[in-house]
Amino acid sequence: MTLFDLEAIGRGLPAAALVPKLEAALRSGRRAVIEAPPGSGKTTLVPPTLANVVAAIGPHPGRVIVAQPRRIAARAGARRLATLSGTRLGQEVGFSVRGESQTSRSTRVEFVTAGLLLRRLLSEPDLPGVSAIVLDEVHERDLDADLAFALVREVADLRDDLAVIAMSATLDTARWATLLGEGTPVLSVPMVPHPLTVEWAPAAGPRLDARGVTRAFLTHVAETTARAMAAHPEGSALVFLPGAREVDEVTNKLRAYGIDALPLTGSLGAREQDAALTPPADGHPRAIVATSVAESSLTVPDVRLVVDSCLAREPRLDLDRDLSGLVTVSVSRAAGDQRAGRAARLAPGNVVRCVSQAEWAAFPAAARPEIATADLTTAALTLALWGAPGGEGLALPDAPPPAALGRAHATLAALGAIAPVESTPAANRIEVTARGRALAQVPAHPRLARALLDGAEQVGSTLAAELVAAIALDERADGADLTALLRRLRQGQTPAATRWRQDARRLASLIPPQPSQHDLTGDAALAYLTALAHPERIARARGQHGSYQLAGGTGAALPKGSSLAGQPWLAIADVARGFASDGSGAVIRAAVPISESLALDAARPLRREVIETQWHEGRVSARKSLRLGAIELSSTPVPAPPHAAREAVAAALAHDGLASLHWSPAAEQLRRRLALVHRMLGDPWPAMDDAALLTQAESWLAPELDALASGKPASRLDLHGALQRLLPWPDAASLDELAPTHLEVPSGSRIAVDYPEIDETDAPPVLAVKLQECFGWEDTPRLVRGRVPVLLHLLSPARRPLAVTDDLSSFWSNAYAQVRAEMRGRYPKHPWPEDPRTAPARRGTAKSGK
């Protein structure tokens, strides 16, 4: 049975040469990989080919499902195939995307998004009524598409009758063939590209600044487009920009120049998208200003010129600050080449890149797969529902990064969506709870699903659906004011209003109708649901104007001039990395004021009472704090818990060593004396370095540690007495002989010995004494059983250094004469005998007799 006229559908399409090879491959096996550049017609011709083969092989042919990365591509692909096959959309050819479906019982080819295919797989894993799956544009490495590939591959292993085709526009097909299974053939579409002329048009200033794409650069793109269209009047222009805001701005600028310009983004309604994808009736050239949706999976008619901003918007997860969202980056060269190829599909074309050739050469060769950069919470729930937490055992093109996966599992656990499996010894086994299955029924991020389900009980299902649809919308809120954005959506003052209304109706249909249980309306309702979705983003104002502390731990600031500045509390829907006036490195993109009581109610699981114990300025202190995540609500001093106090003392000692304690002069001297004796004699005398003392702290410092833990200041500790616990008995009795605190000199004075620092292992002990008090002293004193000579600092009567020696006999014989000659005139009242060895030692002057 033949369903589709492939000759009529494929007329003029390079992919027509693929039909016989694909038919042969499908009859010999059920899997294949197709490589064909954008515009070859593979998306149009492969699905009906599959439908015909399936109809010819089996008596009960099922549908061919074509999975696309984006809704706009699924809708456009179905519409184009229906037109070329001469059928009515929704009959033999149909589509199903989020919030919209046109299919019937006679539908044989159905275009869907990868996300919708995932949902069908989770609800009916064996895919009843489906005979073939086409995974289109797998090279884009969309996260949903990667997951769908892995799950479809597992279903195909269990269903011999299920055909699977993966299609890519790049040359990485061998990898996909390996992932699909051994022996999977790779089919290529021969296509000779038309000549493409590349022009470079760098802007005078930067493309990006701390706040995003600069207005000056957008003006440059618009002006470049106008000049290029004037220079190349044949055909239409396709202008690539990173996001909807930039698309709108450049579209308006081009219209101001008198150019027929239409936007093309994923956030537009179906009517606006169709207008951009429909050839103009009068054939007049247009400028289609698009995001990356037009890179490879769409056919934009009559394009002979591409103007590329060379910017793209990609998902990023900042694990350190728990921030996720879209960031603007330079496009990869592979994606840029696909953009450029749109100009040379039908005839010679031109591409103007708004960068220099040197900049282009520095761009990454290919974009990183989304699984490596994005928030994985939704993906982690999908994998857990499939029974393969973390992707274990699946043919994923790339494994999820462990850190991002761990963060996703932590988020799901906090939502009550998953729980550990207690019956298995494996520490990483989890199961999806009933709560998790309920959240998974909502086609949105689990956080938004939580806000919808829990918020409906508080504000009613209709209002909850409207508010969650607004929170989820990828639409820039001027000044980060989410309330103002919602007002514009309700008044239809933004192109995204149509999509918002559709999403709100779809979300409302997923939950039972219920009235509000509380008097939450207006801004309070929006704030409450925002807080339910992102309790960790509840924020309180801090010091600087417009600066906020988030419950999740990071700081963020409002954009300059925001009307929200000065609000004490905010519920934040969107926060991203970027320039912030407070230096936090994060900018609030969408938020709504919230009362403290409502914030505390919405984030009840984050409320906790903690006692923080710390070592500060030589003593242990503790404070009991009431916190909302990282936000301190109140704090009072309390006695430190004993265990925590000991930990604080131990941490201080580990960080600062024994220097964190207060060493009295007597304790310091004892430590230095013992250190010298240990260096000279070893055991049983103990080592005195920090490492040694800390290792055996419990044997000599235990009472003092207990005292510190109880709050006693370090300045009041008796470390001299503590060190004495380390003295070896009975050897301790000889310490004063081995390393005395003082030495008696010939004058009868007892002079303190200055022992070297602990880490000065080669330094000698020092005795600073007036020279006259040493008369009659023949030899240098020695310590530690004669092993260590004392270094004498011989001083003048004014106690200024005259000489330093550890050989007193040599000093009397040699240097003394010169010292005597120089000092006699300066200190005439003090004795300077010719023979110091026989002269009486004196403390005072010669006349005093002392």
N, C-alpha and C positions, 0 to 999 in steps of 0.2 A: 504494500500500500504506500503510495506517494502522497505526502501531505503538502510539500512545498515545491514550487517550481524553482529549483536551484539555478537554472540557466538564466531565468528572468531576474532573480534576486542578485546574482553575481555578475551581471553584465557590466563590464567596465571596471570591475574590482580585481586588483591583483590577487586577492585571496581565492579567486575562482580556480586558480591552478592547484589549490590545495585540496579540492573536493575529492578527486579520485584517491589520492594518497590517504586522506582521512578515512574515507569509506573502507579502504582495504585494512587500515590499521585497526579500525573498530571491529571488523569481522574476525580479525585474528587475535585481538586482545581487547581489553576494556579501558585502557589508559593511554594517554598520549600527551605530549607537551608541544605547544605550537609557538613558534617564534615568528613574529611579524611586526614591522614598524607601524606606528600610528598612521591611520588613514588607509591601511591596506584592505580593510573590509572584513577582518577576521571576526569582529564582534557581530557583524551583520550576517555572515555566511556560515560560520561554524555551528551555531545553534540549530538552524533549520536542517543542516546536513545531519546532525546528530538525531534530530527528530525523525527524519526519513529513515535512517538506518535502524533506529529503535523500532519504528513501525514495521519495517520489513522483517526484522528478526523474530519478534515476539508476537503472540496473539493478543496480548493485553498491554499495549505500549503505555508507559507512564510519561510524565512530563519531563521536559528538559529544563532544568533550573540554571539560569545564568546569573552568577553572583558578581556584582560590581562594587567597587569601593565606595561609591557615592550614590545618593538618591537621584541626583540630576542625571547621572550616566545611565542608571537603570531605566528611568522614564524615557530618556532620549533614545536609548538602544531599542526599547520595545516599540516606540512610535516609528522609528525608521524601518525596522523589520516589517511592521504591519503595513506601512506604506508601500515598500518594495514588493511585498508578497500579495498586495491587493486585497488584504483582509481588514476587517474593522478592529481597531484596538480594543482588547478585552475579549475577543473571540479566540482564534487560533494563537494569537500572540497577545500577551498581557504583561502586567508588571504589578509588583507589590512592594511598597516602600513604607516607611514609618508614617502612619496616618493616612495612607491612600492606597487603594488597590483597584485595579481594573483587570479582572480575570473572570472566567466562566468555566463551566464543566467541559467545554470544548477546547480550552486552552492547552496547547501542546508545548509552547515555549513561554516560560515565565521569567522575566527579568526581576531580580531582587537585589537588595543590598547584602553585603557580607554579614552585617549585623543581624538582619532579619533571618538569614540562613542559619546563623548560630542559634537563634531562638527556636527555630523549627527543629533543629537537631536536638536541642535539649528537651523539647516537648515530645518529639517522636524520633528517637535515635535511629530507627531503621528506615526512615524516610519512605513510608508507604506511598505508592502512587508516583514515585520518582524513578525514572530509568537512567537519567544522566545528569551530571553536574558539570557545568563549565565555570571554572574559576578564572575570571578575566583580570587582566592587569596585575598579575601577581608580583610583578617587579616593583610596584609602588610600595610594597612592604607595609601596607596598612595593617594595624594590629588586629582588627576583626578579620581581615582577609587571611592573615597568617594562622589565626586560630581556626577559621573555617577550613583551611587547607588541611590542617592536622587532623581535625575531627572527621572530615570527609574521607581522608585517606584511611582512617581506622574503620569507618563504616564500609568502605569499599573492600577492605580485607575480609569482612564478614559477609558481604553480599557480592557474589561472583557476577551477578547480573547488572551491577551498577557501573556505568561508564563514567570516567572522570577525565576531564580535559583541563589542563592548566595552560593559560595563554600569557605570554610575556612580550613586551615590546623591546626588550634588551637581550643581550647575548649571554645571559646567565642560565640558559635553558638546560644545560647539562646538569646543573645542580638540582633543578626542579625535577628532572627526570629521575635522578637518583633518589630523591625524597619520595617520589610516587611509587617507586619499586623497581627492582631489577628487570631489565628488558624493556622498560618504557621507551617507545620511540620518540624522537624529536623531529618534528615536521617544520620546515621553514617555508616562508612565502617569498618567492623571488620578486624583488621590487627594485627597479632602478630609479633612484631618486632624481628629481629634477634639480637643475643647478640652483644653489642657494648662495646669495651674496651676503656677506657679513659686514656690517658697519659698526663702528664704535663711537659712542656719543657720551663720554663721561661728563658728569655734572661738575660745576666749578667748586661746589662745596660738598660736604659729607651727605651720604644717603641716610645715615642713621645718626641720631644723637641719643642722649640718655633717656629721652621720652618716646622714642620710636622713630618712625619714618619722618624726615623733616618736611615741612611745608615747601621749602625751596626745592627739594628734590622732586616732589610731586608736580610742582609747576614745571620743572625741567622735563619730566616725562611727558606731560601734556604738550608742551611746546615742541619737543622732539617728535611726538606723534603727528602733530599738525604739519611740521616741515616734511616728514617722511611721506605722509599721505599726498602732499602736494607734489613731491618729487616722483612718487610711484602711484599714479592715479588709478591704475588698473586693479580691480578687486578691492576687498575690504581689509581692514587692519584688525589684528588681534593684539591687545595690550595686556601684558601680564603684570599684576601687582600682588602684594602679599595678602591683603585682607579686604574685607568689605568696606571699611572706612576709607581706605586709600582708593578703592574702586569708585566709590561715590564721589570723592573729591575730584579725581581726574575726569570722571564722566561729566561732572558739572562744568569743569574748565573747558573741556572739548566742545560742549554744547555752546558755551559762551563764545567760542571761536567760530561758531556756525557749522560745526561738524555734527552729523547724525551719530550720536554715541549711545550705546546701550550697555547697562551693567550685566554681568553674569557671575553670580556667586551662589553658593549653596544655601544661603539664608534667604534668598528671594523666593517668592511664591511661584507656583507652577506657571502661571500666566506670563510673568516677567521673564522666567527662564525660557519658555517656549518662544517668546518674541525674539530673543537673542539667537536662538538656534534655528529660526525659520528664515529662509532666504527672502530678501526684500522683493516685494512685488514689482517695483520699478527698476530693479537692478542697480540702484544707486549705491555707491560704496559707503560702508559704515565703519565705525570703530566699535568693536566689541571689547569692553574693558572687563577683564576677568581675573579671578584668582586662579590657583593651581588646578581648579576643577577642569579647566580646558586643556591641561597639558597633554593627556594621552587618551582619555576614555570618552571624549566627546568629539563629534564632528561639527565644527563651526563652519558654516558654508561660506564659499567665495573668499577665503582668506589668501591673500598674496603677500601680505606684509605682517611681520611680527615685531612689536616693540616690547622689549623685555627690560623690566626694572632690575632684573637679576636678584630679586628678593623673594623669599618664601617664608611662610609661617609654619613652624613645626612645634610639636608638643615637647615639653621639657619638664622633668621632675627634679627639683632641688631637694635632695634627701636631707641635707644639713638643716635646712629651714622649713622642711615639709611644705614646700610650695610647688604647685603644678599648674601648668597652663601653656598657652601658645607664646612662642617668642619669634621675633623676626630675625632671620639669618640670611646670609648669602646663599643663593640657590646652588645646588650641586651642578657640576658640568654636565652630568648625564641628564638631569631634568632640564637644564637649559637647552641641551641639544634637542630634546623632545619638543620643547616649546618652539624652537626655531624651525623644526621640521614641519610644523603646521603651515608654514608659508609656501612650501614647495611640494605640496601633495598633488596638485593638479597641473601646475605649470611652474616655470622658473619663479623664484620668490626672493624676498629680501628680509633680513632680520637686522634690527638695530638694537644693539645692547647698550644700555645706559651706564656702562662702565668702561674702563680702559682695557686694552688687551692684556696688560700686565696684571691687572686686578683679576680678570677672568682666569688667568693661568694659575692664580693662587687659590681659587675656589676648590672645595673638596670634589673628588672625582665622582662620588655618589653619596646620596643622603643616607644617614644611619637609619636602620629599620626602626619603626615606631616602638616595637617591643623593647628596644634598648634605651629609649629616652622618655617614655610616657608613664603616667600614673597607671599602675596595673591592677587597681582595685576591682574594676569590672571584669577584667580578664581573669583575675584570680578566682572570682566567684564562678565564672563560667567553667573554668577548669575543674574546680572543686565539684560543681554540679555534675560534670561529665564523669567524675570518679577518677580524675588524674590530677590531683593537686600539684600546682607548680609545673604542669605539663609532663609529668613523669610518664615515660613510655610512649609519648606522642611524637610524630614526625614533624615537630616544629622546625621551621627554617633556622631559627635562632632560639636558644633557651632564654627564658626571662632572667635578668640580672638578679642574683640572690638578695642583694640589699633592697632593691625595689620590690621584689616579691615579698620579702619579710615585712616591709612597711605596708603593703597591700593586705597581707594576712592580719596584721595588727589592727588596721582600720576595720576590716570585716569582723574581727573578734569584738572590737568596741561597739559595733553596730548590732552585735548578737547574731550575726549571720553565719558564723562558723564556730565550731568548738572542737577541742582535741578529742581524738578517739581514745577512750580510757582503756579499752580492752586489748589494745595492741602495744607492744613494747617500743614500736617506732615512735621517736619523739616528734616527728614532723607529720604524722598522720592527722588529718582533720576530716570533719564531716560537716555538711551543710545542715543547719537547723531549720525548723519550720519557719522561723523569722527570715532566714536567708532565702528560703524558697519563695516566700511572699515578696521580698525585695526584688528577687530575680524576675518576677512577673511584670515588673514595671520596666519598660525599655528606656532606662536612664541610669546614670551613675547611682550606685547603691546609696550614696549620701542623699541624693535628690529623691530617690525612692523612699527613703526613711522620712524625709520631710513631707512627702505627699501622704504617706499612710498615717503618720502620727499627726501631721498638721490638719488632715481632714477631720479628725476627731475634735479639734479645737476650733477651727474656723469654718467648717463645712467643706464638703467635697468640691463644689464648684469653685469657690474662692481659692481653696488650696491648689487646685489644678492650674488656675490662672497664675497664681504667684510662683509656683514651681516652674512653670513654663517660662516665666520672665527671668527667674534666677538662672535657668539653664541656657538662656538665649545667648548666642555669641554676638552680642551687640554692645558697642562701646557706650558707656554711660557718661555723659558729659559731667566733668567735675566729680566723677565717681558716685553721682547721686542716683542710686537705683530707684528711688521713689519717683524722681522726675522721668526716668526712662519708662517706668511702668505707666505713668500718665500719658506719655507720648504714644505708647503702644495702644492704650485704650482709645486714644483720639485718632489713631490711624496716621500719625505724623511721621512715621518711619517706614521704609520699605519692608522691614522685618515684621510689621504688624500682622500681615496675613499669615505668615508662618506661625507667629505666636498664638493667634486665635486657633489655628488648626491643632497645634500642639496642646493647647489648653483643653480643647474638646476631646482630643485623644486621651489625655491623662485622666480627665473626668470620667471617661467611659470605663476606665480600668478599676475604679473603686465604687463601692455601693454608695448611692446617694444618701447623704446624711447632713443634718443641720448642724450649725455651730453650737458647741456646748459652752462657749464663753463669749464675752462681749469684745472679742478681738476683731477689729476692723481696720481698714485703712493702713496707715504706716505701721501700726502695732502688729497687725497680722503679717505684713510683709517682713518685718523685723523678726518676728517669732519663727516663721518658716525658714528664713535665711539662717537663723541661729540653729535650728534643728538640723539643717543640711550641713552646716559647717560650725559646730560648737567650738572647735579649736581656733576659729577665726573671730570669735567674739573678742572685742578689743576695748581697752580703756585708755583714755587720753593720758599722756605723760608730759613731763616738763615742757618740751617745745611745742609751739602752736602747730597743730596738724600732725603731730607725732603720736603714735599709738603702740601700746604693748598688747600683743595677741596672746590669747590663752595658750596657744600652741608653743609659745616660747620665743618667737621671733618678734622683731619690731618692724613697723611699716609706717609710711607717711602718706597723707592725702596729696593729690596733685595740687600744685600752686593755684590758689584762687578758688578752691572747692568751697561750695556753700556748706559743706558738712563740718568744716573746721570749727573747733570749739565745742562740738558735741562731746559730752563726757563718755558715752559708750556708743560703740558701733557694732552692728552685725555685718560682717564682711562676706560678700558673695564671691568676689574675685580679687586676688592679690597676686602680683607677679614681680619677678626680679626687674630691677631698673633703677634709675637715678632717684634718690629720695633726699629731700632737703635735710632730714635728720641723720643722714649717713647710714641708715639701716640697710640700704641696698634693696628694699622692697617697696613697691608702690601700690596703694589701694586703688583698684580699678572700679569696683562697684560695692557700695555699702549703703546701709540705712541706719538711722539712729535707733537705739533701743534703750529701754529703761533698765536700770540695774536689776530690778526685781524680775523682769521678764528674761533678762540674760541669764540670771541664776537659775530660773525655772527651766529654760530650754537646755541648759548645759549641766543639769544635775549630776551626771556621772563624772564631770570634771571637778566637782566640789570636793575638797578634801581638807582635813585638818592635819597639819604636819608640825613636828617639833624639829627645828633645825639647830643642831649643836655645832659650834665652831670654836676654834682656837684663835683668839684675837688679843693682840698686845699682851701676851704672856699669861693668859688665863682662859679657862673654858667658860663659855656662856651659851645660853640656849634661849630660843624664842619660839613660842607657839603661834603659828600662822594659820589663818583661814585663807585658802587659795581657791581660785577658779583657774585650774591649770597652772600657768605660770604667773597669773595676775594675783598679787597679794591684796586681799581684801582687808585684813586686820592682822595685828601682830602685838603680842605682849610677852615680856620676859618671864621665864619659868625656870625652875631648877632643871639642870641637865640630867637626862636619864643616865644611870651609871654606865650602861653598856655603850651608849653613844658617846658619853664623855670620854671613856677610855679610848674609843676609836678616834676621837678628835685629837687627843694627846698623841696617840700613836701616829696619826697622819702628820701632825706638826713635827714630830721627831723624824719621821721618814723624809719630810720635805726639807726641813732646815737643819737637821742633825741636832747635836747637843747645844748648838748655839741658840736654839729656841728657849733654853733654860737660862736662869740667872746664876752666873758663876761669881761668887764672892772672891776677893783677892786670896783669902786663905784656901778656898777650894781650888782655885786655879793653880796656886802654888803647889798644893799637894799633888794635883794631877800631873804637873810638869815634873816634879821630883820622881814620882812613880814611873813616869814615862822614861826618864833617863836611866833609872835603875833597871827597868825591863830591857832597854836596849843593850845595856852592858852585861847583865847577868841572866836575862831570860827567865824561865820558870824557876821558882813559883811566883815570881813577881808578875802581876797582870799587865797586859798591854793597855794603853790609855787612848788609842786613837778612837775616833767616833764609831767606826764599824765594829770594833771589838767591844766597846762599852755598850752599844745598842744591842748587840747580839745577846749579851748576858744581862740586859737591863733588869729582868725580873729578879736576878740574884742580888743586886745591890741597890736598885732604885724603886723596888715595888712599893714601899710605904709612901714615897714621894709621888709616884704615879697615882696612887689612890688619892692622895691629898689634892693633886692637880685636878683629877676627875671630880672631886667634890667641890671644886671652885676656888681652891686656894691659889693665890697668885704665885707665879714662878719666882718672883722676887723674894718671897718669904721662905723659900726652901733652904734647907741646910744640906747643900751638896757636899760640904767637907765631911760631915758625918756620914753621908751616904757612901762616899768613896772609901772611907775607912773600913766598910764592910768587905772590901776587896783585899784588904791587907792579909798576906799569908801568915798564919801563925805556926810556929813561934818566931818566924823570921821577921815579923813586923817590928819586934823590939830593936832591930838593928837599923831601922830606916833612918833615924836621926844621925847615926854614924855614917851611913852610906851616902846620904844626900841631906845634909843638915839644912835647916832653914836659914841659919846664920853662921858666920865664921868669926872667931875671935882673932883680931889682928894684934900685933905687938903693942900697940898703945893701950890695949885692954878693951877697946870698943868691940861690940858685936855688930857686925855688918851683915845685912840681908843678902843672900845669894839670889841672883836673878837667873832662874832656870829658863832654857829655851822653849819656844812655842812647840806644841805637840808635833807639828809637821816639819819642824826644823831639825831633822834627824842628825845633821852633821854639825850643828851649832853647839858651842861649849857653854857651860854655865858662866855667868859674869859676876865679878865682885867689883863694885865701884867704890873706891876708897881713896882718901887723901894720901898723897905720897908720903908726908911726914909721919903718918901713922904706921908706915911699913918699915921705918928704919929698924935695922937689926934682924929683919926677916930675910934669911939667906935664900931659901928655896920657895918656888911657887907651890901653893897648897894644891892638893889633889884629892878627888872624891871617888866614891865607889871603889874602895880598896885600892886606891892609887891608880885606877885605870883612866880617870878623866882629869886633866889639868884644868884649873880654873883660869879663865881669862881675866886678868887684872886690868881694870880701867883706872890708872893712876891719875888723881885729880889735883888741881892747884888748890891753894887755900880758899879760893873763890868757887871751888868745885867745878872748875872747867877742866876738860881733858888735857893732860900733858903727854900721856903715853899709854899705849895698849900693848900688853905683853903676856905671854904664858910661860916666859922664862925669866924670872926675876933676877936670877944670878947674872945672866948675860946683860940685863938692863943696867944693874949697878956697875958692871965693868965697862960698859960701852956708852950707852945713850945718856946716862945720868949726868955726866960731866957737862954736856951741852945744855941739858935742861937746867942744871944748876946755874950755869953762866947766864942764861936768858932770864931766869926767874928771880935771882937774888935782888936785883935792882927793883923789880916790880913788887916783890913781897919781902921787904927788908926786915920786918918784925918776926918773920918765921925762919926757923933754922934751915940752913942749907949746908950741912957738914960736907967736908971733903970725902970722908969715909962713911957712907950711910950704913955699912954693915955693922959698925961698932957704935954708932951714935944712938942715943936713947930715942925711942919713938915718942912723938908728941901729938896731942890732939889740938892744942892751941898754939899761941905764939911762943917764941923763945923766952920772953920775959914772964909770961904767965906761969911757966913751970909745969903746965899740964902736959 
